Amino acid sequence: MSESKNIKKLTDESFQKETSHGIVLVDFYADWCGPCRMLAPVLEQVAHDMSGKATVAKVDIDHAQAIASKFQIASVPTLILFKNGKEVQRVVGVRSADALKQLIQTA
């Protein structure tokens, strides 16, 4: 996946710190996942549009297996919305930018 200036890349080590405050939408993905690649430009748009309101982050399940296991990620892409460190909503599969922005606004 290409690097993005709007989307934070999280690891097992940085996950807790980065999701502990504010609203964070985390995309659990894998490089080999076709739908994950389809979702990447959508997340880029959401990160740009929601800048200052919410953080968009990504977790590569192949490299951050402890976090993927902790949140019982069974299929990718899985998107989890966190508010101040607590999971508030979870969706599986590709969604539109509008659907994701609406999800973030519900928090």
Order of alpha helices (4+ residues) and beta strands (2+ residues): beta-alpha-beta-alpha-beta-alpha-beta-beta-alpha
